[in-house]
């Protein structure tokens, strides 16, 4: 996230509060789940909706990381998780 985007997200957290924004994380993840299910179960042509919901989820995950101050920890954990995926692929 660039500095302008980060500032917008900080303002959102200040305005609406941690509790509300954490609930929004769940709400946006639920919306993404719904669009993926529509795509798979009903063969719906909804890639634009999936794009919208992925963007919403990414924005909310940025706020979640800010609220819990876990951005660096997540960045460090990703290569570890990817190594586990790689190991499973090589099984
Ligand atoms: Mg949404």
PDB file of the backbone (N, CA, C, O) and the ligand in Angstrom, with CONECT records:
HET     MG  A 101       1
ATOM      1  N   UNK A   1       0.848  -1.209   0.000  1.00  0.00           N
ATOM      2  CA  UNK A   1       0.000   0.000   0.000  1.00  0.00           C
ATOM      3  C   UNK A   1       0.876   1.247   0.000  1.00  0.00           C
ATOM      4  O   UNK A   1       1.857   1.336   0.737  1.00  0.00           O
ATOM      5  N   UNK A   2       0.502   2.208  -0.840  1.00  0.00           N
ATOM      6  CA  UNK A   2       1.262   3.452  -0.809  1.00  0.00           C
ATOM      7  C   UNK A   2       0.789   4.331   0.356  1.00  0.00           C
ATOM      8  O   UNK A   2      -0.195   4.024   1.030  1.00  0.00           O
ATOM      9  N   UNK A   3       1.519   5.429   0.572  1.00  0.00           N
ATOM     10  CA  UNK A   3       1.268   6.265   1.745  1.00  0.00           C
ATOM     11  C   UNK A   3      -0.144   6.872   1.728  1.00  0.00           C
ATOM     12  O   UNK A   3      -0.801   6.952   2.766  1.00  0.00           O
ATOM     13  N   UNK A   4      -0.602   7.295   0.547  1.00  0.00           N
ATOM     14  CA  UNK A   4      -1.945   7.901   0.429  1.00  0.00           C
ATOM     15  C   UNK A   4      -3.012   6.871   0.817  1.00  0.00           C
ATOM     16  O   UNK A   4      -3.936   7.166   1.575  1.00  0.00           O
ATOM     17  N   UNK A   5      -2.860   5.652   0.278  1.00  0.00           N
ATOM     18  CA  UNK A   5      -3.830   4.593   0.588  1.00  0.00           C
ATOM     19  C   UNK A   5      -3.817   4.257   2.075  1.00  0.00           C
ATOM     20  O   UNK A   5      -4.870   4.102   2.694  1.00  0.00           O
ATOM     21  N   UNK A   6      -2.619   4.146   2.641  1.00  0.00           N
ATOM     22  CA  UNK A   6      -2.503   3.835   4.067  1.00  0.00           C
ATOM     23  C   UNK A   6      -3.173   4.918   4.904  1.00  0.00           C
ATOM     24  O   UNK A   6      -3.845   4.616   5.890  1.00  0.00           O
ATOM     25  N   UNK A   7      -2.993   6.177   4.515  1.00  0.00           N
ATOM     26  CA  UNK A   7      -3.637   7.275   5.259  1.00  0.00           C
ATOM     27  C   UNK A   7      -5.152   7.190   5.191  1.00  0.00           C
ATOM     28  O   UNK A   7      -5.835   7.458   6.180  1.00  0.00           O
ATOM     29  N   UNK A   8      -5.683   6.818   4.027  1.00  0.00           N
ATOM     30  CA  UNK A   8      -7.137   6.671   3.895  1.00  0.00           C
ATOM     31  C   UNK A   8      -7.630   5.574   4.849  1.00  0.00           C
ATOM     32  O   UNK A   8      -8.640   5.738   5.533  1.00  0.00           O
ATOM     33  N   UNK A   9      -6.899   4.455   4.879  1.00  0.00           N
ATOM     34  CA  UNK A   9      -7.317   3.342   5.736  1.00  0.00           C
ATOM     35  C   UNK A   9      -7.234   3.714   7.219  1.00  0.00           C
ATOM     36  O   UNK A   9      -8.105   3.342   8.005  1.00  0.00           O
ATOM     37  N   UNK A  10      -6.181   4.452   7.598  1.00  0.00           N
ATOM     38  CA  UNK A  10      -6.064   4.909   9.000  1.00  0.00           C
ATOM     39  C   UNK A  10      -7.231   5.813   9.366  1.00  0.00           C
ATOM     40  O   UNK A  10      -7.776   5.719  10.466  1.00  0.00           O
ATOM     41  N   UNK A  11      -7.618   6.697   8.431  1.00  0.00           N
ATOM     42  CA  UNK A  11      -8.752   7.595   8.691  1.00  0.00           C
ATOM     43  C   UNK A  11     -10.046   6.799   8.846  1.00  0.00           C
ATOM     44  O   UNK A  11     -10.889   7.130   9.679  1.00  0.00           O
ATOM     45  N   UNK A  12     -10.196   5.753   8.046  1.00  0.00           N
ATOM     46  CA  UNK A  12     -11.402   4.908   8.147  1.00  0.00           C
ATOM     47  C   UNK A  12     -11.466   4.256   9.532  1.00  0.00           C
ATOM     48  O   UNK A  12     -12.525   4.206  10.157  1.00  0.00           O
ATOM     49  N   UNK A  13     -10.316   3.756  10.000  1.00  0.00           N
ATOM     50  CA  UNK A  13     -10.273   3.101  11.314  1.00  0.00           C
ATOM     51  C   UNK A  13     -10.566   4.116  12.422  1.00  0.00           C
ATOM     52  O   UNK A  13     -11.290   3.818  13.372  1.00  0.00           O
ATOM     53  N   UNK A  14      -9.994   5.318  12.292  1.00  0.00           N
ATOM     54  CA  UNK A  14     -10.240   6.364  13.289  1.00  0.00           C
ATOM     55  C   UNK A  14     -11.713   6.752  13.302  1.00  0.00           C
ATOM     56  O   UNK A  14     -12.303   6.930  14.367  1.00  0.00           O
ATOM     57  N   UNK A  15     -12.307   6.883  12.114  1.00  0.00           N
ATOM     58  CA  UNK A  15     -13.709   7.329  12.025  1.00  0.00           C
ATOM     59  C   UNK A  15     -14.688   6.265  12.518  1.00  0.00           C
ATOM     60  O   UNK A  15     -15.611   6.572  13.272  1.00  0.00           O
ATOM     61  N   UNK A  16     -14.486   5.001  12.089  1.00  0.00           N
ATOM     62  CA  UNK A  16     -15.496   3.977  12.376  1.00  0.00           C
ATOM     63  C   UNK A  16     -15.112   3.025  13.510  1.00  0.00           C
ATOM     64  O   UNK A  16     -15.962   2.306  14.033  1.00  0.00           O
ATOM     65  N   UNK A  17     -13.830   3.022  13.889  1.00  0.00           N
ATOM     66  CA  UNK A  17     -13.402   2.218  15.036  1.00  0.00           C
ATOM     67  C   UNK A  17     -12.995   0.793  14.672  1.00  0.00           C
ATOM     68  O   UNK A  17     -13.404   0.248  13.646  1.00  0.00           O
ATOM     69  N   UNK A  18     -12.165   0.199  15.557  1.00  0.00           N
ATOM     70  CA  UNK A  18     -11.634  -1.148  15.324  1.00  0.00           C
ATOM     71  C   UNK A  18     -12.747  -2.188  15.198  1.00  0.00           C
ATOM     72  O   UNK A  18     -12.745  -3.017  14.288  1.00  0.00           O
ATOM     73  N   UNK A  19     -13.692  -2.124  16.129  1.00  0.00           N
ATOM     74  CA  UNK A  19     -14.763  -3.134  16.172  1.00  0.00           C
ATOM     75  C   UNK A  19     -15.516  -3.172  14.844  1.00  0.00           C
ATOM     76  O   UNK A  19     -15.701  -4.235  14.252  1.00  0.00           O
ATOM     77  N   UNK A  20     -15.940  -2.012  14.392  1.00  0.00           N
ATOM     78  CA  UNK A  20     -16.693  -1.912  13.145  1.00  0.00           C
ATOM     79  C   UNK A  20     -15.872  -2.400  11.955  1.00  0.00           C
ATOM     80  O   UNK A  20     -16.383  -3.116  11.095  1.00  0.00           O
ATOM     81  N   UNK A  21     -14.601  -2.010  11.910  1.00  0.00           N
ATOM     82  CA  UNK A  21     -13.771  -2.388  10.765  1.00  0.00           C
ATOM     83  C   UNK A  21     -13.452  -3.882  10.778  1.00  0.00           C
ATOM     84  O   UNK A  21     -13.343  -4.498   9.718  1.00  0.00           O
ATOM     85  N   UNK A  22     -13.303  -4.464  11.957  1.00  0.00           N
ATOM     86  CA  UNK A  22     -13.065  -5.913  12.013  1.00  0.00           C
ATOM     87  C   UNK A  22     -14.312  -6.676  11.563  1.00  0.00           C
ATOM     88  O   UNK A  22     -14.208  -7.713  10.907  1.00  0.00           O
ATOM     89  N   UNK A  23     -15.481  -6.162  11.916  1.00  0.00           N
ATOM     90  CA  UNK A  23     -16.718  -6.788  11.409  1.00  0.00           C
ATOM     91  C   UNK A  23     -16.806  -6.658   9.889  1.00  0.00           C
ATOM     92  O   UNK A  23     -17.301  -7.553   9.204  1.00  0.00           O
ATOM     93  N   UNK A  24     -16.316  -5.528   9.374  1.00  0.00           N
ATOM     94  CA  UNK A  24     -16.321  -5.330   7.918  1.00  0.00           C
ATOM     95  C   UNK A  24     -15.398  -6.315   7.201  1.00  0.00           C
ATOM     96  O   UNK A  24     -15.665  -6.712   6.067  1.00  0.00           O
ATOM     97  N   UNK A  25     -14.301  -6.710   7.877  1.00  0.00           N
ATOM     98  CA  UNK A  25     -13.428  -7.741   7.301  1.00  0.00           C
ATOM     99  C   UNK A  25     -14.262  -8.993   7.043  1.00  0.00           C
ATOM    100  O   UNK A  25     -14.218  -9.579   5.962  1.00  0.00           O
ATOM    101  N   UNK A  26     -15.032  -9.391   8.079  1.00  0.00           N
ATOM    102  CA  UNK A  26     -15.846 -10.609   7.957  1.00  0.00           C
ATOM    103  C   UNK A  26     -16.920 -10.441   6.890  1.00  0.00           C
ATOM    104  O   UNK A  26     -17.174 -11.352   6.103  1.00  0.00           O
ATOM    105  N   UNK A  27     -17.551  -9.260   6.871  1.00  0.00           N
ATOM    106  CA  UNK A  27     -18.603  -9.002   5.892  1.00  0.00           C
ATOM    107  C   UNK A  27     -18.047  -9.095   4.463  1.00  0.00           C
ATOM    108  O   UNK A  27     -18.661  -9.720   3.598  1.00  0.00           O
ATOM    109  N   UNK A  28     -16.899  -8.481   4.223  1.00  0.00           N
ATOM    110  CA  UNK A  28     -16.325  -8.502   2.875  1.00  0.00           C
ATOM    111  C   UNK A  28     -15.863  -9.907   2.490  1.00  0.00           C
ATOM    112  O   UNK A  28     -16.005 -10.312   1.336  1.00  0.00           O
ATOM    113  N   UNK A  29     -15.312 -10.649   3.448  1.00  0.00           N
ATOM    114  CA  UNK A  29     -14.914 -12.026   3.131  1.00  0.00           C
ATOM    115  C   UNK A  29     -16.138 -12.855   2.774  1.00  0.00           C
ATOM    116  O   UNK A  29     -16.088 -13.704   1.884  1.00  0.00           O
ATOM    117  N   UNK A  30     -17.232 -12.603   3.473  1.00  0.00           N
ATOM    118  CA  UNK A  30     -18.480 -13.310   3.194  1.00  0.00           C
ATOM    119  C   UNK A  30     -18.994 -12.973   1.788  1.00  0.00           C
ATOM    120  O   UNK A  30     -19.473 -13.851   1.071  1.00  0.00           O
ATOM    121  N   UNK A  31     -18.890 -11.702   1.403  1.00  0.00           N
ATOM    122  CA  UNK A  31     -19.325 -11.306   0.057  1.00  0.00           C
ATOM    123  C   UNK A  31     -18.478 -11.986  -1.019  1.00  0.00           C
ATOM    124  O   UNK A  31     -18.994 -12.397  -2.059  1.00  0.00           O
ATOM    125  N   UNK A  32     -17.178 -12.100  -0.761  1.00  0.00           N
ATOM    126  CA  UNK A  32     -16.312 -12.786  -1.722  1.00  0.00           C
ATOM    127  C   UNK A  32     -16.668 -14.274  -1.805  1.00  0.00           C
ATOM    128  O   UNK A  32     -16.730 -14.853  -2.890  1.00  0.00           O
ATOM    129  N   UNK A  33     -16.896 -14.872  -0.645  1.00  0.00           N
ATOM    130  CA  UNK A  33     -17.305 -16.285  -0.630  1.00  0.00           C
ATOM    131  C   UNK A  33     -18.563 -16.483  -1.464  1.00  0.00           C
ATOM    132  O   UNK A  33     -18.659 -17.434  -2.240  1.00  0.00           O
ATOM    133  N   UNK A  34     -19.527 -15.583  -1.301  1.00  0.00           N
ATOM    134  CA  UNK A  34     -20.797 -15.678  -2.024  1.00  0.00           C
ATOM    135  C   UNK A  34     -20.575 -15.625  -3.538  1.00  0.00           C
ATOM    136  O   UNK A  34     -21.176 -16.400  -4.282  1.00  0.00           O
ATOM    137  N   UNK A  35     -19.717 -14.716  -3.992  1.00  0.00           N
ATOM    138  CA  UNK A  35     -19.470 -14.593  -5.431  1.00  0.00           C
ATOM    139  C   UNK A  35     -18.726 -15.820  -5.978  1.00  0.00           C
ATOM    140  O   UNK A  35     -18.998 -16.269  -7.092  1.00  0.00           O
ATOM    141  N   UNK A  36     -17.793 -16.356  -5.195  1.00  0.00           N
ATOM    142  CA  UNK A  36     -17.084 -17.563  -5.642  1.00  0.00           C
ATOM    143  C   UNK A  36     -18.068 -18.738  -5.747  1.00  0.00           C
ATOM    144  O   UNK A  36     -18.035 -19.513  -6.703  1.00  0.00           O
ATOM    145  N   UNK A  37     -18.942 -18.849  -4.738  1.00  0.00           N
ATOM    146  CA  UNK A  37     -19.945 -19.922  -4.782  1.00  0.00           C
ATOM    147  C   UNK A  37     -20.867 -19.792  -5.987  1.00  0.00           C
ATOM    148  O   UNK A  37     -21.184 -20.786  -6.642  1.00  0.00           O
ATOM    149  N   UNK A  38     -21.303 -18.551  -6.283  1.00  0.00           N
ATOM    150  CA  UNK A  38     -22.161 -18.330  -7.457  1.00  0.00           C
ATOM    151  C   UNK A  38     -21.441 -18.777  -8.719  1.00  0.00           C
ATOM    152  O   UNK A  38     -22.042 -19.382  -9.607  1.00  0.00           O
ATOM    153  N   UNK A  39     -20.147 -18.473  -8.792  1.00  0.00           N
ATOM    154  CA  UNK A  39     -19.356 -18.816  -9.972  1.00  0.00           C
ATOM    155  C   UNK A  39     -19.222 -20.330 -10.129  1.00  0.00           C
ATOM    156  O   UNK A  39     -19.351 -20.869 -11.228  1.00  0.00           O
ATOM    157  N   UNK A  40     -18.962 -20.997  -9.017  1.00  0.00           N
ATOM    158  CA  UNK A  40     -18.733 -22.447  -9.087  1.00  0.00           C
ATOM    159  C   UNK A  40     -20.048 -23.220  -9.172  1.00  0.00           C
ATOM    160  O   UNK A  40     -20.211 -24.090 -10.027  1.00  0.00           O
ATOM    161  N   UNK A  41     -20.978 -22.897  -8.283  1.00  0.00           N
ATOM    162  CA  UNK A  41     -22.208 -23.698  -8.194  1.00  0.00           C
ATOM    163  C   UNK A  41     -23.204 -23.403  -9.296  1.00  0.00           C
ATOM    164  O   UNK A  41     -23.911 -24.299  -9.758  1.00  0.00           O
ATOM    165  N   UNK A  42     -23.263 -22.138  -9.721  1.00  0.00           N
ATOM    166  CA  UNK A  42     -24.277 -21.763 -10.724  1.00  0.00           C
ATOM    167  C   UNK A  42     -23.655 -21.347 -12.046  1.00  0.00           C
ATOM    168  O   UNK A  42     -24.331 -20.819 -12.929  1.00  0.00           O
ATOM    169  N   UNK A  43     -22.361 -21.591 -12.168  1.00  0.00           N
ATOM    170  CA  UNK A  43     -21.630 -21.244 -13.404  1.00  0.00           C
ATOM    171  C   UNK A  43     -21.938 -19.809 -13.835  1.00  0.00           C
ATOM    172  O   UNK A  43     -22.040 -19.511 -15.025  1.00  0.00           O
ATOM    173  N   UNK A  44     -22.082 -18.929 -12.843  1.00  0.00           N
ATOM    174  CA  UNK A  44     -22.409 -17.542 -13.150  1.00  0.00           C
ATOM    175  C   UNK A  44     -21.175 -16.800 -13.692  1.00  0.00           C
ATOM    176  O   UNK A  44     -20.063 -16.977 -13.194  1.00  0.00           O
ATOM    177  N   UNK A  45     -21.395 -15.965 -14.725  1.00  0.00           N
ATOM    178  CA  UNK A  45     -20.309 -15.158 -15.278  1.00  0.00           C
ATOM    179  C   UNK A  45     -20.189 -13.886 -14.435  1.00  0.00           C
ATOM    180  O   UNK A  45     -20.743 -12.844 -14.786  1.00  0.00           O
ATOM    181  N   UNK A  46     -19.471 -13.983 -13.336  1.00  0.00           N
ATOM    182  CA  UNK A  46     -19.422 -12.881 -12.368  1.00  0.00           C
ATOM    183  C   UNK A  46     -17.995 -12.484 -11.988  1.00  0.00           C
ATOM    184  O   UNK A  46     -17.724 -12.081 -10.857  1.00  0.00           O
ATOM    185  N   UNK A  47     -17.105 -12.607 -12.947  1.00  0.00           N
ATOM    186  CA  UNK A  47     -15.697 -12.280 -12.649  1.00  0.00           C
ATOM    187  C   UNK A  47     -15.551 -10.822 -12.201  1.00  0.00           C
ATOM    188  O   UNK A  47     -14.726 -10.521 -11.339  1.00  0.00           O
ATOM    189  N   UNK A  48     -16.354  -9.911 -12.787  1.00  0.00           N
ATOM    190  CA  UNK A  48     -16.283  -8.509 -12.344  1.00  0.00           C
ATOM    191  C   UNK A  48     -16.657  -8.378 -10.864  1.00  0.00           C
ATOM    192  O   UNK A  48     -16.038  -7.608 -10.130  1.00  0.00           O
ATOM    193  N   UNK A  49     -17.662  -9.125 -10.436  1.00  0.00           N
ATOM    194  CA  UNK A  49     -18.067  -9.088  -9.016  1.00  0.00           C
ATOM    195  C   UNK A  49     -16.965  -9.687  -8.143  1.00  0.00           C
ATOM    196  O   UNK A  49     -16.701  -9.199  -7.044  1.00  0.00           O
ATOM    197  N   UNK A  50     -16.323 -10.751  -8.642  1.00  0.00           N
ATOM    198  CA  UNK A  50     -15.216 -11.357  -7.882  1.00  0.00           C
ATOM    199  C   UNK A  50     -14.069 -10.351  -7.747  1.00  0.00           C
ATOM    200  O   UNK A  50     -13.462 -10.234  -6.682  1.00  0.00           O
ATOM    201  N   UNK A  51     -13.779  -9.633  -8.821  1.00  0.00           N
ATOM    202  CA  UNK A  51     -12.721  -8.608  -8.761  1.00  0.00           C
ATOM    203  C   UNK A  51     -13.061  -7.560  -7.699  1.00  0.00           C
ATOM    204  O   UNK A  51     -12.210  -7.186  -6.891  1.00  0.00           O
ATOM    205  N   UNK A  52     -14.319  -7.088  -7.708  1.00  0.00           N
ATOM    206  CA  UNK A  52     -14.750  -6.096  -6.704  1.00  0.00           C
ATOM    207  C   UNK A  52     -14.572  -6.619  -5.285  1.00  0.00           C
ATOM    208  O   UNK A  52     -14.081  -5.914  -4.403  1.00  0.00           O
ATOM    209  N   UNK A  53     -14.979  -7.867  -5.083  1.00  0.00           N
ATOM    210  CA  UNK A  53     -14.932  -8.418  -3.721  1.00  0.00           C
ATOM    211  C   UNK A  53     -13.504  -8.718  -3.269  1.00  0.00           C
ATOM    212  O   UNK A  53     -13.179  -8.569  -2.091  1.00  0.00           O
ATOM    213  N   UNK A  54     -12.654  -9.142  -4.206  1.00  0.00           N
ATOM    214  CA  UNK A  54     -11.234  -9.338  -3.851  1.00  0.00           C
ATOM    215  C   UNK A  54     -10.633  -7.996  -3.429  1.00  0.00           C
ATOM    216  O   UNK A  54      -9.889  -7.921  -2.452  1.00  0.00           O
ATOM    217  N   UNK A  55     -10.965  -6.929  -4.183  1.00  0.00           N
ATOM    218  CA  UNK A  55     -10.455  -5.594  -3.818  1.00  0.00           C
ATOM    219  C   UNK A  55     -10.949  -5.191  -2.428  1.00  0.00           C
ATOM    220  O   UNK A  55     -10.183  -4.682  -1.610  1.00  0.00           O
ATOM    221  N   UNK A  56     -12.242  -5.426  -2.173  1.00  0.00           N
ATOM    222  CA  UNK A  56     -12.797  -5.103  -0.840  1.00  0.00           C
ATOM    223  C   UNK A  56     -12.075  -5.875   0.263  1.00  0.00           C
ATOM    224  O   UNK A  56     -11.722  -5.314   1.300  1.00  0.00           O
ATOM    225  N   UNK A  57     -11.862  -7.167   0.023  1.00  0.00           N
ATOM    226  CA  UNK A  57     -11.212  -8.002   1.046  1.00  0.00           C
ATOM    227  C   UNK A  57      -9.772  -7.528   1.269  1.00  0.00           C
ATOM    228  O   UNK A  57      -9.315  -7.439   2.408  1.00  0.00           O
ATOM    229  N   UNK A  58      -9.070  -7.227   0.191  1.00  0.00           N
ATOM    230  CA  UNK A  58      -7.680  -6.768   0.355  1.00  0.00           C
ATOM    231  C   UNK A  58      -7.622  -5.458   1.148  1.00  0.00           C
ATOM    232  O   UNK A  58      -6.748  -5.273   1.995  1.00  0.00           O
ATOM    233  N   UNK A  59      -8.552  -4.565   0.866  1.00  0.00           N
ATOM    234  CA  UNK A  59      -8.608  -3.292   1.612  1.00  0.00           C
ATOM    235  C   UNK A  59      -8.873  -3.562   3.091  1.00  0.00           C
ATOM    236  O   UNK A  59      -8.251  -2.955   3.963  1.00  0.00           O
ATOM    237  N   UNK A  60      -9.798  -4.477   3.363  1.00  0.00           N
ATOM    238  CA  UNK A  60     -10.126  -4.757   4.767  1.00  0.00           C
ATOM    239  C   UNK A  60      -9.002  -5.512   5.462  1.00  0.00           C
ATOM    240  O   UNK A  60      -8.773  -5.311   6.655  1.00  0.00           O
ATOM    241  N   UNK A  61      -8.291  -6.385   4.734  1.00  0.00           N
ATOM    242  CA  UNK A  61      -7.152  -7.091   5.349  1.00  0.00           C
ATOM    243  C   UNK A  61      -6.034  -6.108   5.706  1.00  0.00           C
ATOM    244  O   UNK A  61      -5.337  -6.283   6.705  1.00  0.00           O
ATOM    245  N   UNK A  62      -5.874  -5.083   4.883  1.00  0.00           N
ATOM    246  CA  UNK A  62      -4.890  -4.039   5.224  1.00  0.00           C
ATOM    247  C   UNK A  62      -5.273  -3.374   6.546  1.00  0.00           C
ATOM    248  O   UNK A  62      -4.418  -3.106   7.391  1.00  0.00           O
ATOM    249  N   UNK A  63      -6.561  -3.113   6.709  1.00  0.00           N
ATOM    250  CA  UNK A  63      -7.011  -2.488   7.966  1.00  0.00           C
ATOM    251  C   UNK A  63      -6.840  -3.436   9.149  1.00  0.00           C
ATOM    252  O   UNK A  63      -6.435  -3.024  10.236  1.00  0.00           O
ATOM    253  N   UNK A  64      -7.152  -4.707   8.922  1.00  0.00           N
ATOM    254  CA  UNK A  64      -6.973  -5.707   9.996  1.00  0.00           C
ATOM    255  C   UNK A  64      -5.512  -5.741  10.447  1.00  0.00           C
ATOM    256  O   UNK A  64      -5.225  -5.766  11.644  1.00  0.00           O
ATOM    257  N   UNK A  65      -4.584  -5.741   9.469  1.00  0.00           N
ATOM    258  CA  UNK A  65      -3.164  -5.784   9.811  1.00  0.00           C
ATOM    259  C   UNK A  65      -2.743  -4.532  10.569  1.00  0.00           C
ATOM    260  O   UNK A  65      -1.916  -4.589  11.478  1.00  0.00           O
ATOM    261  N   UNK A  66      -3.327  -3.398  10.179  1.00  0.00           N
ATOM    262  CA  UNK A  66      -2.999  -2.158  10.888  1.00  0.00           C
ATOM    263  C   UNK A  66      -3.538  -2.200  12.321  1.00  0.00           C
ATOM    264  O   UNK A  66      -2.832  -1.850  13.267  1.00  0.00           O
ATOM    265  N   UNK A  67      -4.782  -2.626  12.471  1.00  0.00           N
ATOM    266  CA  UNK A  67      -5.406  -2.676  13.805  1.00  0.00           C
ATOM    267  C   UNK A  67      -4.588  -3.555  14.756  1.00  0.00           C
ATOM    268  O   UNK A  67      -4.346  -3.176  15.902  1.00  0.00           O
ATOM    269  N   UNK A  68      -4.162  -4.731  14.276  1.00  0.00           N
ATOM    270  CA  UNK A  68      -3.400  -5.652  15.126  1.00  0.00           C
ATOM    271  C   UNK A  68      -1.892  -5.415  15.059  1.00  0.00           C
ATOM    272  O   UNK A  68      -1.120  -6.080  15.750  1.00  0.00           O
ATOM    273  N   UNK A  69      -1.476  -4.458  14.218  1.00  0.00           N
ATOM    274  CA  UNK A  69      -0.039  -4.168  14.042  1.00  0.00           C
ATOM    275  C   UNK A  69       0.736  -5.441  13.696  1.00  0.00           C
ATOM    276  O   UNK A  69       1.734  -5.772  14.338  1.00  0.00           O
ATOM    277  N   UNK A  70       0.254  -6.147  12.666  1.00  0.00           N
ATOM    278  CA  UNK A  70       0.861  -7.426  12.321  1.00  0.00           C
ATOM    279  C   UNK A  70       1.395  -7.454  10.888  1.00  0.00           C
ATOM    280  O   UNK A  70       1.710  -8.521  10.361  1.00  0.00           O
ATOM    281  N   UNK A  71       1.495  -6.295  10.267  1.00  0.00           N
ATOM    282  CA  UNK A  71       1.913  -6.252   8.870  1.00  0.00           C
ATOM    283  C   UNK A  71       3.275  -6.934   8.662  1.00  0.00           C
ATOM    284  O   UNK A  71       3.424  -7.771   7.771  1.00  0.00           O
ATOM    285  N   UNK A  72       4.254  -6.575   9.478  1.00  0.00           N
ATOM    286  CA  UNK A  72       5.602  -7.153   9.336  1.00  0.00           C
ATOM    287  C   UNK A  72       5.589  -8.656   9.619  1.00  0.00           C
ATOM    288  O   UNK A  72       6.220  -9.439   8.910  1.00  0.00           O
ATOM    289  N   UNK A  73       4.862  -9.042  10.665  1.00  0.00           N
ATOM    290  CA  UNK A  73       4.795 -10.469  11.026  1.00  0.00           C
ATOM    291  C   UNK A  73       4.181 -11.281   9.893  1.00  0.00           C
ATOM    292  O   UNK A  73       4.636 -12.388   9.604  1.00  0.00           O
ATOM    293  N   UNK A  74       3.154 -10.737   9.253  1.00  0.00           N
ATOM    294  CA  UNK A  74       2.524 -11.436   8.121  1.00  0.00           C
ATOM    295  C   UNK A  74       3.518 -11.543   6.968  1.00  0.00           C
ATOM    296  O   UNK A  74       3.656 -12.597   6.348  1.00  0.00           O
ATOM    297  N   UNK A  75       4.208 -10.439   6.691  1.00  0.00           N
ATOM    298  CA  UNK A  75       5.204 -10.446   5.601  1.00  0.00           C
ATOM    299  C   UNK A  75       6.263 -11.524   5.841  1.00  0.00           C
ATOM    300  O   UNK A  75       6.708 -12.192   4.908  1.00  0.00           O
ATOM    301  N   UNK A  76       6.658 -11.680   7.108  1.00  0.00           N
ATOM    302  CA  UNK A  76       7.673 -12.683   7.434  1.00  0.00           C
ATOM    303  C   UNK A  76       7.114 -14.098   7.356  1.00  0.00           C
ATOM    304  O   UNK A  76       7.843 -15.042   7.052  1.00  0.00           O
ATOM    305  N   UNK A  77       5.819 -14.247   7.631  1.00  0.00           N
ATOM    306  CA  UNK A  77       5.208 -15.580   7.657  1.00  0.00           C
ATOM    307  C   UNK A  77       4.939 -16.133   6.254  1.00  0.00           C
ATOM    308  O   UNK A  77       4.931 -17.346   6.045  1.00  0.00           O
ATOM    309  N   UNK A  78       4.721 -15.229   5.305  1.00  0.00           N
ATOM    310  CA  UNK A  78       4.353 -15.669   3.948  1.00  0.00           C
ATOM    311  C   UNK A  78       5.403 -16.602   3.317  1.00  0.00           C
ATOM    312  O   UNK A  78       5.033 -17.652   2.791  1.00  0.00           O
ATOM    313  N   UNK A  79       6.698 -16.251   3.353  1.00  0.00           N
ATOM    314  CA  UNK A  79       7.667 -17.187   2.760  1.00  0.00           C
ATOM    315  C   UNK A  79       7.681 -18.544   3.456  1.00  0.00           C
ATOM    316  O   UNK A  79       7.904 -19.569   2.812  1.00  0.00           O
ATOM    317  N   UNK A  80       7.444 -18.555   4.766  1.00  0.00           N
ATOM    318  CA  UNK A  80       7.395 -19.821   5.515  1.00  0.00           C
ATOM    319  C   UNK A  80       6.233 -20.671   5.010  1.00  0.00           C
ATOM    320  O   UNK A  80       6.376 -21.872   4.781  1.00  0.00           O
ATOM    321  N   UNK A  81       5.070 -20.017   4.840  1.00  0.00           N
ATOM    322  CA  UNK A  81       3.884 -20.731   4.342  1.00  0.00           C
ATOM    323  C   UNK A  81       4.108 -21.229   2.916  1.00  0.00           C
ATOM    324  O   UNK A  81       3.709 -22.339   2.566  1.00  0.00           O
ATOM    325  N   UNK A  82       4.754 -20.388   2.094  1.00  0.00           N
ATOM    326  CA  UNK A  82       5.013 -20.788   0.704  1.00  0.00           C
ATOM    327  C   UNK A  82       5.965 -21.985   0.647  1.00  0.00           C
ATOM    328  O   UNK A  82       5.827 -22.855  -0.212  1.00  0.00           O
ATOM    329  N   UNK A  83       6.926 -22.020   1.563  1.00  0.00           N
ATOM    330  CA  UNK A  83       7.832 -23.178   1.624  1.00  0.00           C
ATOM    331  C   UNK A  83       7.064 -24.450   1.945  1.00  0.00           C
ATOM    332  O   UNK A  83       7.378 -25.520   1.424  1.00  0.00           O
ATOM    333  N   UNK A  84       6.051 -24.332   2.809  1.00  0.00           N
ATOM    334  CA  UNK A  84       5.230 -25.503   3.143  1.00  0.00           C
ATOM    335  C   UNK A  84       4.439 -25.976   1.929  1.00  0.00           C
ATOM    336  O   UNK A  84       4.318 -27.177   1.689  1.00  0.00           O
ATOM    337  N   UNK A  85       3.902 -25.025   1.165  1.00  0.00           N
ATOM    338  CA  UNK A  85       3.175 -25.382  -0.073  1.00  0.00           C
ATOM    339  C   UNK A  85       4.134 -26.079  -1.037  1.00  0.00           C
ATOM    340  O   UNK A  85       3.811 -27.103  -1.639  1.00  0.00           O
ATOM    341  N   UNK A  86       5.325 -25.489  -1.161  1.00  0.00           N
ATOM    342  CA  UNK A  86       6.339 -26.069  -2.064  1.00  0.00           C
ATOM    343  C   UNK A  86       6.679 -27.509  -1.646  1.00  0.00           C
ATOM    344  O   UNK A  86       6.793 -28.401  -2.487  1.00  0.00           O
ATOM    345  N   UNK A  87       6.836 -27.712  -0.341  1.00  0.00           N
ATOM    346  CA  UNK A  87       7.167 -29.054   0.164  1.00  0.00           C
ATOM    347  C   UNK A  87       6.037 -30.036  -0.164  1.00  0.00           C
ATOM    348  O   UNK A  87       6.295 -31.176  -0.549  1.00  0.00           O
ATOM    349  N   UNK A  88       4.775 -29.588  -0.008  1.00  0.00           N
ATOM    350  CA  UNK A  88       3.637 -30.465  -0.322  1.00  0.00           C
ATOM    351  C   UNK A  88       3.588 -30.786  -1.817  1.00  0.00           C
ATOM    352  O   UNK A  88       3.218 -31.891  -2.212  1.00  0.00           O
ATOM    353  N   UNK A  89       3.967 -29.802  -2.642  1.00  0.00           N
ATOM    354  CA  UNK A  89       3.973 -30.035  -4.088  1.00  0.00           C
ATOM    355  C   UNK A  89       5.024 -31.074  -4.482  1.00  0.00           C
ATOM    356  O   UNK A  89       4.874 -31.792  -5.470  1.00  0.00           O
ATOM    357  N   UNK A  90       6.081 -31.132  -3.690  1.00  0.00           N
ATOM    358  CA  UNK A  90       7.177 -32.042  -4.013  1.00  0.00           C
ATOM    359  C   UNK A  90       6.991 -33.435  -3.411  1.00  0.00           C
ATOM    360  O   UNK A  90       7.790 -34.336  -3.665  1.00  0.00           O
ATOM    361  N   UNK A  91       5.928 -33.609  -2.608  1.00  0.00           N
ATOM    362  CA  UNK A  91       5.640 -34.922  -1.997  1.00  0.00           C
ATOM    363  C   UNK A  91       5.307 -35.985  -3.034  1.00  0.00           C
ATOM    364  O   UNK A  91       5.043 -37.133  -2.679  1.00  0.00           O
TER     365      UNK A  91
HETATM  366 MG    MG A 101     -17.896  -6.061  -0.938  1.00  0.00          MG
END
